[in-house]
Amino acid sequence: MSAFSPSSQLLECVVDRINVGVFMVDIDLEIQFWNGFMATHSGIRADEVLGRKLFDCFPQLPQRWLEKKINSVFMLKNFAFSSWQQRPYLLRFETYRPITGQADFMYQNLTIMPLAAAGREVEHVCLMIYDVTEAAE
């Protein structure tokens, strides 16, 4: 029995549909990937942000703080994290539980992951936003 080896197209489809915000930036902080979660919750389609500078698209982001986090991932080639307790959200998304929930916005955990081929420099980082509103309330 052979192991299942999914195609890159299939993997991209999964990442696009997963219930986690996933986007990728290069060393110049240009957005290279923007999944469905990000499009749905930000109201901005991938074709509107791809190839554009992150902080040009989202000037409300905490630029100094986020640049420091992202740069440490590029330099140290290691993950960086932030929990909703440190910073309630990266991007202020509305919560989608207006009746049962009491939060005005989506509480988020953030993971920043280095992306590089084995033995190579990190050329991209992947940012993942997790909706933790239920746990935070």
N, CA, C and O atoms as a GROMACS GRO file, in nm:
protein
  548
    1MET      N    1   0.084  -0.118   0.000
    1MET     CA    2   0.000   0.000   0.000
    1MET      C    3   0.089   0.124   0.000
    1MET      O    4   0.175   0.138   0.087
    2SER      N    5   0.070   0.214  -0.094
    2SER     CA    6   0.152   0.334  -0.103
    2SER      C    7   0.092   0.446  -0.019
    2SER      O    8  -0.029   0.452   0.003
    3ALA      N    9   0.179   0.534   0.026
    3ALA     CA   10   0.135   0.648   0.106
    3ALA      C   11   0.069   0.752   0.016
    3ALA      O   12   0.111   0.772  -0.098
    4PHE      N   13  -0.031   0.817   0.068
    4PHE     CA   14  -0.100   0.924  -0.005
    4PHE      C   15  -0.009   1.044  -0.015
    4PHE      O   16   0.044   1.091   0.085
    5SER      N   17   0.010   1.093  -0.135
    5SER     CA   18   0.095   1.210  -0.157
    5SER      C   19   0.012   1.316  -0.229
    5SER      O   20   0.000   1.312  -0.352
    6PRO      N   21  -0.044   1.409  -0.154
    6PRO     CA   22  -0.132   1.508  -0.217
    6PRO      C   23  -0.055   1.604  -0.307
    6PRO      O   24   0.061   1.637  -0.282
    7SER      N   25  -0.121   1.649  -0.411
    7SER     CA   26  -0.060   1.745  -0.502
    7SER      C   27  -0.055   1.882  -0.436
    7SER      O   28  -0.127   1.907  -0.340
    8SER      N   29   0.029   1.970  -0.486
    8SER     CA   30   0.035   2.106  -0.432
    8SER      C   31  -0.097   2.178  -0.453
    8SER      O   32  -0.135   2.263  -0.372
    9GLN      N   33  -0.168   2.146  -0.560
    9GLN     CA   34  -0.298   2.207  -0.586
    9GLN      C   35  -0.400   2.165  -0.480
    9GLN      O   36  -0.480   2.246  -0.434
   10LEU      N   37  -0.395   2.039  -0.441
   10LEU     CA   38  -0.485   1.989  -0.337
   10LEU      C   39  -0.452   2.052  -0.202
   10LEU      O   40  -0.542   2.092  -0.128
   11LEU      N   41  -0.324   2.062  -0.171
   11LEU     CA   42  -0.283   2.125  -0.046
   11LEU      C   43  -0.325   2.272  -0.042
   11LEU      O   44  -0.370   2.320   0.062
   12GLU      N   45  -0.310   2.342  -0.152
   12GLU     CA   46  -0.351   2.482  -0.158
   12GLU      C   47  -0.501   2.494  -0.137
   12GLU      O   48  -0.548   2.588  -0.072
   13CYS      N   49  -0.577   2.400  -0.190
   13CYS     CA   50  -0.722   2.399  -0.172
   13CYS      C   51  -0.757   2.382  -0.024
   13CYS      O   52  -0.846   2.450   0.028
   14VAL      N   53  -0.688   2.293   0.044
   14VAL     CA   54  -0.712   2.270   0.188
   14VAL      C   55  -0.680   2.396   0.267
   14VAL      O   56  -0.760   2.440   0.349
   15VAL      N   57  -0.564   2.456   0.242
   15VAL     CA   58  -0.523   2.576   0.314
   15VAL      C   59  -0.619   2.691   0.286
   15VAL      O   60  -0.645   2.773   0.374
   16ASP      N   61  -0.671   2.697   0.166
   16ASP     CA   62  -0.765   2.804   0.132
   16ASP      C   63  -0.897   2.789   0.207
   16ASP      O   64  -0.962   2.889   0.238
   17ARG      N   65  -0.937   2.666   0.235
   17ARG     CA   66  -1.068   2.641   0.296
   17ARG      C   67  -1.065   2.616   0.447
   17ARG      O   68  -1.170   2.609   0.510
   18ILE      N   69  -0.948   2.604   0.505
   18ILE     CA   70  -0.936   2.576   0.648
   18ILE      C   71  -0.990   2.694   0.729
   18ILE      O   72  -0.985   2.808   0.684
   19ASN      N   73  -1.041   2.666   0.847
   19ASN     CA   74  -1.100   2.770   0.931
   19ASN      C   75  -0.993   2.840   1.016
   19ASN      O   76  -1.009   2.858   1.137
   20VAL      N   77  -0.887   2.878   0.950
   20VAL     CA   78  -0.775   2.951   1.010
   20VAL      C   79  -0.732   3.055   0.908
   20VAL      O   80  -0.725   3.025   0.788
   21GLY      N   81  -0.703   3.174   0.952
   21GLY     CA   82  -0.651   3.275   0.861
   21GLY      C   83  -0.508   3.242   0.826
   21GLY      O   84  -0.425   3.226   0.916
   22VAL      N   85  -0.477   3.232   0.699
   22VAL     CA   86  -0.341   3.201   0.654
   22VAL      C   87  -0.303   3.301   0.545
   22VAL      O   88  -0.371   3.313   0.443
   23PHE      N   89  -0.193   3.371   0.568
   23PHE     CA   90  -0.138   3.453   0.463
   23PHE      C   91   0.014   3.452   0.473
   23PHE      O   92   0.071   3.424   0.578
   24MET      N   93   0.077   3.482   0.362
   24MET     CA   94   0.222   3.472   0.352
   24MET      C   95   0.277   3.604   0.298
   24MET      O   96   0.221   3.666   0.208
   25VAL      N   97   0.391   3.645   0.357
   25VAL     CA   98   0.461   3.764   0.307
   25VAL      C   99   0.605   3.727   0.277
   25VAL      O  100   0.661   3.634   0.336
   26ASP      N  101   0.665   3.803   0.185
   26ASP     CA  102   0.806   3.783   0.155
   26ASP      C  103   0.891   3.877   0.240
   26ASP      O  104   0.838   3.946   0.327
   27ILE      N  105   1.020   3.879   0.217
   27ILE     CA  106   1.114   3.960   0.296
   27ILE      C  107   1.083   4.110   0.286
   27ILE      O  108   1.116   4.186   0.377
   28ASP      N  109   1.019   4.152   0.177
   28ASP     CA  110   0.981   4.292   0.159
   28ASP      C  111   0.842   4.322   0.216
   28ASP      O  112   0.789   4.432   0.200
   29LEU      N  113   0.785   4.222   0.283
   29LEU     CA  114   0.651   4.231   0.343
   29LEU      C  115   0.541   4.251   0.240
   29LEU      O  116   0.439   4.315   0.266
   30GLU      N  117   0.565   4.194   0.121
   30GLU     CA  118   0.460   4.192   0.019
   30GLU      C  119   0.380   4.064   0.036
   30GLU      O  120   0.436   3.956   0.055
   31ILE      N  121   0.249   4.076   0.028
   31ILE     CA  122   0.159   3.962   0.048
   31ILE      C  123   0.169   3.869  -0.072
   31ILE      O  124   0.151   3.912  -0.186
   32GLN      N  125   0.197   3.741  -0.046
   32GLN     CA  126   0.215   3.641  -0.152
   32GLN      C  127   0.104   3.536  -0.154
   32GLN      O  128   0.084   3.468  -0.255
   33PHE      N  129   0.031   3.524  -0.043
   33PHE     CA  130  -0.078   3.427  -0.035
   33PHE      C  131  -0.181   3.481   0.063
   33PHE      O  132  -0.145   3.542   0.164
   34TRP      N  133  -0.309   3.459   0.033
   34TRP     CA  134  -0.420   3.511   0.114
   34TRP      C  135  -0.532   3.410   0.104
   34TRP      O  136  -0.593   3.395  -0.002
   35ASN      N  137  -0.562   3.340   0.214
   35ASN     CA  138  -0.660   3.232   0.202
   35ASN      C  139  -0.804   3.280   0.217
   35ASN      O  140  -0.830   3.398   0.244
   36GLY      N  141  -0.896   3.187   0.201
   36GLY     CA  142  -1.039   3.219   0.205
   36GLY      C  143  -1.085   3.278   0.337
   36GLY      O  144  -1.168   3.369   0.338
   37PHE      N  145  -1.032   3.228   0.449
   37PHE     CA  146  -1.066   3.282   0.581
   37PHE      C  147  -1.033   3.431   0.586
   37PHE      O  148  -1.113   3.511   0.632
   38MET      N  149  -0.914   3.468   0.537
   38MET     CA  150  -0.872   3.607   0.538
   38MET      C  151  -0.964   3.691   0.449
   38MET      O  152  -1.002   3.802   0.486
   39ALA      N  153  -0.998   3.640   0.332
   39ALA     CA  154  -1.087   3.712   0.242
   39ALA      C  155  -1.225   3.731   0.304
   39ALA      O  156  -1.282   3.840   0.298
   40THR      N  157  -1.278   3.625   0.362
   40THR     CA  158  -1.410   3.631   0.422
   40THR      C  159  -1.416   3.729   0.538
   40THR      O  160  -1.506   3.812   0.545
   41HIS      N  161  -1.320   3.721   0.628
   41HIS     CA  162  -1.326   3.802   0.750
   41HIS      C  163  -1.278   3.946   0.730
   41HIS      O  164  -1.321   4.036   0.801
   42SER      N  165  -1.189   3.967   0.635
   42SER     CA  166  -1.142   4.104   0.609
   42SER      C  167  -1.230   4.176   0.508
   42SER      O  168  -1.232   4.299   0.503
   43GLY      N  169  -1.303   4.098   0.427
   43GLY     CA  170  -1.382   4.157   0.320
   43GLY      C  171  -1.297   4.199   0.200
   43GLY      O  172  -1.343   4.272   0.113
   44ILE      N  173  -1.172   4.150   0.197
   44ILE     CA  174  -1.079   4.187   0.090
   44ILE      C  175  -1.034   4.060   0.017
   44ILE      O  176  -0.979   3.968   0.078
   45ARG      N  177  -1.059   4.056  -0.113
   45ARG     CA  178  -1.023   3.939  -0.194
   45ARG      C  179  -0.872   3.928  -0.211
   45ARG      O  180  -0.799   4.027  -0.200
   46ALA      N  181  -0.826   3.808  -0.238
   46ALA     CA  182  -0.683   3.784  -0.260
   46ALA      C  183  -0.628   3.871  -0.372
   46ALA      O  184  -0.519   3.927  -0.357
   47ASP      N  185  -0.700   3.884  -0.482
   47ASP     CA  186  -0.647   3.962  -0.595
   47ASP      C  187  -0.632   4.111  -0.562
   47ASP      O  188  -0.566   4.185  -0.636
   48GLU      N  189  -0.691   4.156  -0.452
   48GLU     CA  190  -0.678   4.296  -0.410
   48GLU      C  191  -0.553   4.320  -0.326
   48GLU      O  192  -0.508   4.434  -0.312
   49VAL      N  193  -0.496   4.212  -0.269
   49VAL     CA  194  -0.380   4.230  -0.181
   49VAL      C  195  -0.252   4.165  -0.231
   49VAL      O  196  -0.142   4.207  -0.194
   50LEU      N  197  -0.263   4.064  -0.315
   50LEU     CA  198  -0.144   3.992  -0.359
   50LEU      C  199  -0.046   4.085  -0.430
   50LEU      O  200  -0.083   4.161  -0.519
   51GLY      N  201   0.081   4.078  -0.388
   51GLY     CA  202   0.186   4.160  -0.446
   51GLY      C  203   0.196   4.299  -0.385
   51GLY      O  204   0.284   4.376  -0.421
   52ARG      N  205   0.106   4.330  -0.293
   52ARG     CA  206   0.108   4.462  -0.228
   52ARG      C  207   0.172   4.452  -0.090
   52ARG      O  208   0.171   4.346  -0.028
   53LYS      N  209   0.226   4.564  -0.042
   53LYS     CA  210   0.288   4.570   0.090
   53LYS      C  211   0.180   4.553   0.198
   53LYS      O  212   0.072   4.613   0.190
   54LEU      N  213   0.211   4.472   0.298
   54LEU     CA  214   0.118   4.442   0.405
   54LEU      C  215   0.066   4.570   0.472
   54LEU      O  216  -0.054   4.584   0.493
   55PHE      N  217   0.157   4.661   0.505
   55PHE     CA  218   0.116   4.780   0.580
   55PHE      C  219   0.050   4.886   0.491
   55PHE      O  220  -0.014   4.978   0.542
   56ASP      N  221   0.065   4.875   0.360
   56ASP     CA  222  -0.011   4.961   0.269
   56ASP      C  223  -0.156   4.915   0.265
   56ASP      O  224  -0.248   4.997   0.259
   57CYS      N  225  -0.176   4.784   0.267
   57CYS     CA  226  -0.311   4.727   0.264
   57CYS      C  227  -0.382   4.744   0.399
   57CYS      O  228  -0.503   4.763   0.404
   58PHE      N  229  -0.305   4.737   0.507
   58PHE     CA  230  -0.363   4.739   0.641
   58PHE      C  231  -0.287   4.836   0.731
   58PHE      O  232  -0.212   4.794   0.819
   59PRO      N  233  -0.307   4.966   0.710
   59PRO     CA  234  -0.234   5.065   0.790
   59PRO      C  235  -0.270   5.062   0.938
   59PRO      O  236  -0.197   5.118   1.020
   60GLN      N  237  -0.381   4.998   0.974
   60GLN     CA  238  -0.422   4.990   1.114
   60GLN      C  239  -0.344   4.883   1.192
   60GLN      O  240  -0.358   4.874   1.314
   61LEU      N  241  -0.265   4.803   1.124
   61LEU     CA  242  -0.184   4.702   1.193
   61LEU      C  243  -0.083   4.769   1.286
   61LEU      O  244  -0.036   4.879   1.259
   62PRO      N  245  -0.050   4.702   1.396
   62PRO     CA  246   0.054   4.755   1.487
   62PRO      C  247   0.191   4.736   1.421
   62PRO      O  248   0.258   4.636   1.447
   63GLN      N  249   0.233   4.830   1.337
   63GLN     CA  250   0.348   4.812   1.249
   63GLN      C  251   0.477   4.781   1.322
   63GLN      O  252   0.543   4.682   1.289
   64ARG      N  253   0.515   4.860   1.420
   64ARG     CA  254   0.643   4.836   1.490
   64ARG      C  255   0.646   4.699   1.554
   64ARG      O  256   0.743   4.625   1.542
   65TRP      N  257   0.540   4.665   1.623
   65TRP     CA  258   0.530   4.537   1.693
   65TRP      C  259   0.536   4.420   1.595
   65TRP      O  260   0.610   4.324   1.616
   66LEU      N  261   0.456   4.428   1.487
   66LEU     CA  262   0.449   4.318   1.390
   66LEU      C  263   0.578   4.305   1.310
   66LEU      O  264   0.624   4.193   1.285
   67GLU      N  265   0.637   4.416   1.268
   67GLU     CA  266   0.765   4.410   1.197
   67GLU      C  267   0.871   4.342   1.283
   67GLU      O  268   0.950   4.262   1.232
   68LYS      N  269   0.874   4.374   1.411
   68LYS     CA  270   0.971   4.313   1.501
   68LYS      C  271   0.950   4.162   1.508
   68LYS      O  272   1.046   4.085   1.504
   69LYS      N  273   0.825   4.119   1.520
   69LYS     CA  274   0.792   3.976   1.523
   69LYS      C  275   0.834   3.907   1.393
   69LYS      O  276   0.900   3.804   1.395
   70ILE      N  277   0.793   3.965   1.280
   70ILE     CA  278   0.823   3.905   1.150
   70ILE      C  279   0.974   3.901   1.125
   70ILE      O  280   1.027   3.800   1.080
   71ASN      N  281   1.043   4.011   1.154
   71ASN     CA  282   1.188   4.015   1.132
   71ASN      C  283   1.260   3.912   1.217
   71ASN      O  284   1.360   3.855   1.173
   72SER      N  285   1.213   3.887   1.339
   72SER     CA  286   1.277   3.785   1.423
   72SER      C  287   1.261   3.647   1.361
   72SER      O  288   1.351   3.564   1.373
   73VAL      N  289   1.148   3.621   1.296
   73VAL     CA  290   1.127   3.491   1.230
   73VAL      C  291   1.221   3.477   1.111
   73VAL      O  292   1.280   3.371   1.091
   74PHE      N  293   1.236   3.583   1.032
   74PHE     CA  294   1.331   3.578   0.920
   74PHE      C  295   1.473   3.556   0.971
   74PHE      O  296   1.547   3.475   0.915
   75MET      N  297   1.512   3.627   1.075
   75MET     CA  298   1.650   3.622   1.124
   75MET      C  299   1.682   3.493   1.199
   75MET      O  300   1.785   3.431   1.174
   76LEU      N  301   1.594   3.452   1.289
   76LEU     CA  302   1.621   3.336   1.374
   76LEU      C  303   1.576   3.204   1.312
   76LEU      O  304   1.610   3.096   1.361
   77LYS      N  305   1.500   3.213   1.203
   77LYS     CA  306   1.448   3.093   1.134
   77LYS      C  307   1.367   3.007   1.229
   77LYS      O  308   1.375   2.884   1.226
   78ASN      N  309   1.290   3.073   1.313
   78ASN     CA  310   1.212   3.004   1.414
   78ASN      C  311   1.074   3.069   1.424
   78ASN      O  312   1.054   3.182   1.380
   79PHE      N  313   0.981   2.996   1.480
   79PHE     CA  314   0.844   3.043   1.495
   79PHE      C  315   0.835   3.159   1.595
   79PHE      O  316   0.922   3.174   1.681
   80ALA      N  317   0.731   3.240   1.581
   80ALA     CA  318   0.696   3.344   1.679
   80ALA      C  319   0.546   3.330   1.706
   80ALA      O  320   0.470   3.288   1.619
   81PHE      N  321   0.507   3.365   1.826
   81PHE     CA  322   0.368   3.348   1.867
   81PHE      C  323   0.318   3.471   1.940
   81PHE      O  324   0.397   3.548   1.995
   82SER      N  325   0.188   3.489   1.940
   82SER     CA  326   0.123   3.590   2.022
   82SER      C  327  -0.015   3.538   2.056
   82SER      O  328  -0.085   3.485   1.971
   83SER      N  329  -0.054   3.553   2.182
   83SER     CA  330  -0.186   3.507   2.223
   83SER      C  331  -0.278   3.627   2.240
   83SER      O  332  -0.233   3.741   2.252
   84TRP      N  333  -0.405   3.599   2.241
   84TRP     CA  334  -0.506   3.704   2.257
   84TRP      C  335  -0.488   3.778   2.390
   84TRP      O  336  -0.532   3.892   2.403
   85GLN      N  337  -0.423   3.714   2.488
   85GLN     CA  338  -0.402   3.780   2.616
   85GLN      C  339  -0.296   3.890   2.606
   85GLN      O  340  -0.300   3.988   2.680
   86GLN      N  341  -0.201   3.872   2.514
   86GLN     CA  342  -0.098   3.974   2.492
   86GLN      C  343  -0.150   4.087   2.404
   86GLN      O  344  -0.127   4.205   2.431
   87ARG      N  345  -0.219   4.049   2.300
   87ARG     CA  346  -0.276   4.143   2.203
   87ARG      C  347  -0.406   4.077   2.155
   87ARG      O  348  -0.401   3.972   2.091
   88PRO      N  349  -0.522   4.136   2.185
   88PRO     CA  350  -0.650   4.069   2.157
   88PRO      C  351  -0.670   4.027   2.012
   88PRO      O  352  -0.737   3.927   1.986
   89TYR      N  353  -0.614   4.101   1.917
   89TYR     CA  354  -0.630   4.065   1.775
   89TYR      C  355  -0.520   4.129   1.693
   89TYR      O  356  -0.461   4.230   1.733
   90LEU      N  357  -0.492   4.069   1.578
   90LEU     CA  358  -0.401   4.130   1.482
   90LEU      C  359  -0.483   4.221   1.389
   90LEU      O  360  -0.453   4.339   1.375
   91LEU      N  361  -0.583   4.164   1.327
   91LEU     CA  362  -0.676   4.241   1.243
   91LEU      C  363  -0.813   4.236   1.311
   91LEU      O  364  -0.859   4.129   1.350
   92ARG      N  365  -0.875   4.349   1.324
   92ARG     CA  366  -1.003   4.354   1.396
   92ARG      C  367  -1.114   4.299   1.305
   92ARG      O  368  -1.170   4.371   1.222
   93PHE      N  369  -1.144   4.172   1.324
   93PHE     CA  370  -1.251   4.106   1.251
   93PHE      C  371  -1.374   4.101   1.340
   93PHE      O  372  -1.363   4.086   1.462
   94GLU      N  373  -1.491   4.114   1.278
   94GLU     CA  374  -1.615   4.100   1.353
   94GLU      C  375  -1.631   3.955   1.397
   94GLU      O  376  -1.584   3.863   1.331
   95THR      N  377  -1.698   3.937   1.509
   95THR     CA  378  -1.729   3.802   1.554
   95THR      C  379  -1.857   3.758   1.484
   95THR      O  380  -1.944   3.840   1.456
   96TYR      N  381  -1.868   3.631   1.456
   96TYR     CA  382  -1.985   3.581   1.385
   96TYR      C  383  -2.078   3.504   1.477
   96TYR      O  384  -2.148   3.412   1.433
   97ARG      N  385  -2.078   3.541   1.603
   97ARG     CA  386  -2.171   3.480   1.699
   97ARG      C  387  -2.242   3.592   1.775
   97ARG      O  388  -2.231   3.601   1.897
   98PRO      N  389  -2.316   3.678   1.703
   98PRO     CA  390  -2.373   3.795   1.768
   98PRO      C  391  -2.479   3.763   1.874
   98PRO      O  392  -2.501   3.843   1.964
   99ILE      N  393  -2.545   3.649   1.864
   99ILE     CA  394  -2.651   3.616   1.960
   99ILE      C  395  -2.594   3.545   2.082
   99ILE      O  396  -2.624   3.582   2.195
  100THR      N  397  -2.512   3.443   2.059
  100THR     CA  398  -2.458   3.365   2.171
  100THR      C  399  -2.331   3.424   2.230
  100THR      O  400  -2.302   3.402   2.347
  101GLY      N  401  -2.256   3.499   2.150
  101GLY     CA  402  -2.131   3.556   2.199
  101GLY      C  403  -2.150   3.697   2.251
  101GLY      O  404  -2.249   3.764   2.219
  102GLN      N  405  -2.056   3.741   2.332
  102GLN     CA  406  -2.064   3.876   2.387
  102GLN      C  407  -1.950   3.965   2.339
  102GLN      O  408  -1.946   4.084   2.372
  103ALA      N  409  -1.858   3.909   2.263
  103ALA     CA  410  -1.743   3.986   2.216
  103ALA      C  411  -1.783   4.074   2.098
  103ALA      O  412  -1.866   4.037   2.016
  104ASP      N  413  -1.723   4.191   2.092
  104ASP     CA  414  -1.748   4.283   1.981
  104ASP      C  415  -1.662   4.251   1.860
  104ASP      O  416  -1.689   4.298   1.749
  105PHE      N  417  -1.557   4.171   1.881
  105PHE     CA  418  -1.463   4.138   1.774
  105PHE      C  419  -1.408   3.998   1.799
  105PHE      O  420  -1.428   3.940   1.906
  106MET      N  421  -1.338   3.946   1.701
  106MET     CA  422  -1.278   3.812   1.709
  106MET      C  423  -1.145   3.819   1.784
  106MET      O  424  -1.051   3.885   1.741
  107TYR      N  425  -1.139   3.750   1.898
  107TYR     CA  426  -1.011   3.734   1.967
  107TYR      C  427  -0.926   3.637   1.887
  107TYR      O  428  -0.976   3.539   1.833
  108GLN      N  429  -0.794   3.665   1.879
  108GLN     CA  430  -0.709   3.586   1.791
  108GLN      C  431  -0.577   3.548   1.856
  108GLN      O  432  -0.517   3.627   1.929
  109ASN      N  433  -0.533   3.427   1.829
  109ASN     CA  434  -0.395   3.387   1.854
  109ASN      C  435  -0.324   3.394   1.720
  109ASN      O  436  -0.385   3.374   1.614
  110LEU      N  437  -0.195   3.424   1.724
  110LEU     CA  438  -0.116   3.441   1.602
  110LEU      C  439   0.007   3.353   1.608
  110LEU      O  440   0.077   3.349   1.709
  111THR      N  441   0.034   3.284   1.498
  111THR     CA  442   0.158   3.209   1.481
  111THR      C  443   0.224   3.259   1.354
  111THR      O  444   0.159   3.274   1.250
  112ILE      N  445   0.354   3.284   1.362
  112ILE     CA  446   0.431   3.324   1.245
  112ILE      C  447   0.536   3.216   1.222
  112ILE      O  448   0.618   3.188   1.309
  113MET      N  449   0.533   3.157   1.104
  113MET     CA  450   0.616   3.041   1.072
  113MET      C  451   0.714   3.074   0.960
  113MET      O  452   0.674   3.130   0.857
  114PRO      N  453   0.843   3.041   0.977
  114PRO     CA  454   0.939   3.062   0.869
  114PRO      C  455   0.918   2.960   0.758
  114PRO      O  456   0.884   2.844   0.784
  115LEU      N  457   0.938   3.003   0.634
  115LEU     CA  458   0.926   2.913   0.520
  115LEU      C  459   1.055   2.917   0.440
  115LEU      O  460   1.094   3.021   0.387
  116ALA      N  461   1.122   2.803   0.433
  116ALA     CA  462   1.247   2.792   0.357
  116ALA      C  463   1.271   2.647   0.320
  116ALA      O  464   1.230   2.556   0.393
  117ALA      N  465   1.336   2.628   0.209
  117ALA     CA  466   1.378   2.493   0.171
  117ALA      C  467   1.493   2.454   0.264
  117ALA      O  468   1.561   2.540   0.320
  118ALA      N  469   1.515   2.325   0.280
  118ALA     CA  470   1.618   2.275   0.370
  118ALA      C  471   1.753   2.341   0.343
  118ALA      O  472   1.801   2.341   0.230
  119GLY      N  473   1.813   2.398   0.447
  119GLY     CA  474   1.945   2.458   0.436
  119GLY      C  475   1.948   2.594   0.369
  119GLY      O  476   2.056   2.650   0.348
  120ARG      N  477   1.834   2.648   0.334
  120ARG     CA  478   1.828   2.776   0.263
  120ARG      C  479   1.781   2.886   0.357
  120ARG      O  480   1.730   2.859   0.466
  121GLU      N  481   1.798   3.008   0.313
  121GLU     CA  482   1.752   3.123   0.390
  121GLU      C  483   1.599   3.129   0.389
  121GLU      O  484   1.534   3.080   0.296
  122VAL      N  485   1.544   3.187   0.492
  122VAL     CA  486   1.400   3.208   0.498
  122VAL      C  487   1.365   3.323   0.403
  122VAL      O  488   1.414   3.434   0.420
  123GLU      N  489   1.282   3.294   0.304
  123GLU     CA  490   1.243   3.396   0.206
  123GLU      C  491   1.099   3.442   0.223
  123GLU      O  492   1.059   3.545   0.169
  124HIS      N  493   1.021   3.365   0.298
  124HIS     CA  494   0.881   3.396   0.324
  124HIS      C  495   0.846   3.357   0.466
  124HIS      O  496   0.910   3.270   0.525
  125VAL      N  497   0.746   3.423   0.520
  125VAL     CA  498   0.689   3.378   0.647
  125VAL      C  499   0.539   3.363   0.627
  125VAL      O  500   0.477   3.435   0.548
  126CYS      N  501   0.483   3.268   0.699
  126CYS     CA  502   0.341   3.240   0.696
  126CYS      C  503   0.282   3.286   0.828
  126CYS      O  504   0.331   3.248   0.935
  127LEU      N  505   0.180   3.367   0.822
  127LEU     CA  506   0.110   3.413   0.942
  127LEU      C  507  -0.023   3.341   0.950
  127LEU      O  508  -0.098   3.336   0.852
  128MET      N  509  -0.052   3.285   1.066
  128MET     CA  510  -0.175   3.210   1.087
  128MET      C  511  -0.252   3.272   1.201
  128MET      O  512  -0.201   3.289   1.312
  129ILE      N  513  -0.377   3.306   1.174
  129ILE     CA  514  -0.465   3.368   1.271
  129ILE      C  515  -0.571   3.266   1.312
  129ILE      O  516  -0.643   3.212   1.228
  130TYR      N  517  -0.579   3.241   1.442
  130TYR     CA  518  -0.675   3.145   1.497
  130TYR      C  519  -0.783   3.221   1.572
  130TYR      O  520  -0.753   3.306   1.655
  131ASP      N  521  -0.909   3.190   1.544
  131ASP     CA  522  -1.021   3.249   1.615
  131ASP      C  523  -1.034   3.178   1.750
  131ASP      O  524  -1.070   3.061   1.756
  132VAL      N  525  -1.006   3.250   1.858
  132VAL     CA  526  -1.015   3.194   1.993
  132VAL      C  527  -1.118   3.268   2.077
  132VAL      O  528  -1.111   3.271   2.200
  133THR      N  529  -1.214   3.329   2.009
  133THR     CA  530  -1.316   3.410   2.076
  133THR      C  531  -1.388   3.331   2.183
  133THR      O  532  -1.410   3.381   2.293
  134GLU      N  533  -1.426   3.208   2.151
  134GLU     CA  534  -1.500   3.126   2.246
  134GLU      C  535  -1.421   3.106   2.376
  134GLU      O  536  -1.478   3.112   2.485
  135ALA      N  537  -1.292   3.081   2.365
  135ALA     CA  538  -1.208   3.060   2.483
  135ALA      C  539  -1.184   3.190   2.558
  135ALA      O  540  -1.169   3.189   2.681
  136ALA      N  541  -1.181   3.302   2.487
  136ALA     CA  542  -1.148   3.431   2.549
  136ALA      C  543  -1.267   3.493   2.625
  136ALA      O  544  -1.248   3.574   2.715
  137GLU      N  545  -1.389   3.453   2.588
  137GLU     CA  546  -1.507   3.514   2.651
  137GLU      C  547  -1.528   3.461   2.792
  137GLU      O  548  -1.623   3.502   2.859
   0.00000   0.00000   0.00000
